Amino acid sequence: MTHLSVEMLAADAAEPITTAGHAQLGIAVLAGIAVIVLLITKFKLHAFLALIIGSLVLGAVAGAPLDKTITSFSAGLGTTVAGTGVLIALGAVLGRLLADSGGADQIVDTILAKASRKAMPWAMVLIAGIVGLPIFFEVGIVLLIPVVLLVAKRGNFSLMRIGIPALAGLSVMHGLIPPHPGPLVAIDAVGANLGVTLALGVVVAIPTMIIAGPVFSRYAARWVDLQPPENLVPERTSDDLEKRPGFGITVATVLLPVVMMLAKALVDIVVDNPEHTVQRVFDVVGSPLIALLTAALVAMFTLGRAAGFTRGRIAATVEKSLGPIAGVLLIVGAGGGFKQTLVDAGVGQMILDISKGWNISTLLLAWLIAVTIRLATGSATVATISAAGLVAPLAAEMSTPHAALLVLAIGSGSLFFSHVNDAGFWLVKEYFGMNVGQTLKTWSVMETLISVVGIVCVLLLSLVL
């Protein structure tokens, strides 16, 4: 289902909203998003609080009773946290064990030792892709920045030639590949199959990372020729460890949940019988909860014990991993509450009605909505969650592959042109010692490339699936 068959969908939907209702709802959506943007950018309010207030404004302008708006928001928050909160926590545990044990540094050092000077940008995107699978974008930056700066300094590379591929790898993983929060929530919202989304996400991610990473870094290095600033080269914590896990076992541990989820998707396709014993077993084994829980438990031995950690230190590492994700969980949950407020106000149905007869790809429409919210709020996660809630009705009669592509279209749109209202923009600017103009010419253009190449790949896949 590549193009909107909205007439068909609308026939089975609820009664269309009146023109006046459409106008009021449109104003309500704009008002809600405007309030969120204003509170985050102008008043520096935390995104969690801004999303709550924005949801209340949306409900009020839409004419919904306040108690109903509060109920919608609370239900959305609860459902989102219940569906993704545990997965985010397990991903954080795996990521912290990977970092503290020196496993991430082992991956980095091994690949760099085998890479020639010409292949270094390609090595960096490969490293970022592997490390970025289980790790949040911000954590990935903290892990990889020392490597980027050291490689650029020792090899006399332009900082952009090495840094852009690393940022591209991390950003693509964050926006497109579960178990990152945005893709997980979008999968749940549109009812997509996680394994299929993961498999197609990898297919989209590879060319996207290559074009936005090693290829674009050639031009970024010409536009902004920076050398690594001396005062920004930090120490690596793993240098203090007496030993660290081997390369092979570290990569195997990182890829374990991915393999388990992909195995479930493959069995679903081959067996295609929900009552079959093999499929039922793999439904459990390949569920995100079991896959990530297994990986986290295995990592305690393959990473923690291999680094010489005692049981007490492993327990402390796990505990330390959960504190920093509180903010992420709250933002994701509040984003889910905002999404549910949009849905319950009838915005999804409004999009169905006003899109009736449009000869536009559903995937392109989802991408444009995510782009708009991303530009307005600066948050890829908020853009993904909100856009998924808005276009969920369009996924009702989609095939399994196309529902997965819808998630990837939304994820691609959520990465479009990071600018001054995005925390990631300032994080990259400060770590690389750039000014605002240089950050716009490198990081912001790279994010836009990821978004555009991503949707192009998604649309091309939709022609053959």
Number of C-alpha atoms within 10 A of each C-alpha: 17 18 14 20 20 21 15 11 18 18 10 8 14 10 10 16 17 11 12 9 16 20 13 15 23 18 15 24 21 16 20 26 23 18 20 26 25 17 20 21 18 10 10 12 15 14 25 20 16 24 30 22 17 27 30 22 22 28 29 16 17 25 15 15 11 13 11 14 26 17 15 24 28 20 16 23 26 16 18 26 21 12 16 23 22 16 23 27 22 27 26 25 27 27 26 24 25 29 23 21 29 27 31 30 26 21 22 22 15 14 17 18 10 11 15 12 12 8 12 23 26 21 23 29 27 23 24 30 25 19 31 31 25 30 28 23 23 16 17 25 24 14 22 24 21 18 24 25 25 18 20 21 17 9 11 11 23 22 24 31 27 26 31 27 32 31 29 30 31 29 28 31 29 28 27 29 29 25 27 23 25 28 29 25 30 27 22 20 24 22 17 23 16 26 24 23 28 22 20 19 25 16 14 25 26 17 15 24 31 20 17 26 31 27 16 21 25 16 14 24 19 12 13 18 14 18 16 22 14 10 7 14 17 13 10 14 13 18 11 9 13 8 14 24 23 17 17 11 15 23 17 15 21 26 16 19 27 24 16 24 26 21 17 24 23 17 18 19 12 10 13 11 13 11 9 10 11 14 22 16 12 19 20 15 18 25 19 24 20 18 20 29 20 18 25 27 14 16 27 23 17 23 28 25 17 19 22 17 20 11 13 9 13 21 14 11 20 21 12 15 19 16 11 12 16 13 13 18 21 17 24 27 30 28 31 32 30 32 31 29 30 28 21 20 22 20 25 20 25 22 17 25 21 14 18 16 12 13 11 13 16 24 27 20 20 26 29 20 20 31 26 16 25 27 22 19 24 27 21 28 27 26 28 37 34 31 31 33 26 26 28 23 21 24 23 12 13 17 13 17 18 24 25 28 27 34 38 32 30 35 35 35 34 35 32 27 23 26 21 16 20 19 14 20 19 18 14 18 19 14 17 22 17 17 11 14 11 17 23 19 13 22 24 20 19 29 25 20 23 30 26 20 20 29 27 17 19 25 20 12 17 18 9 6 12
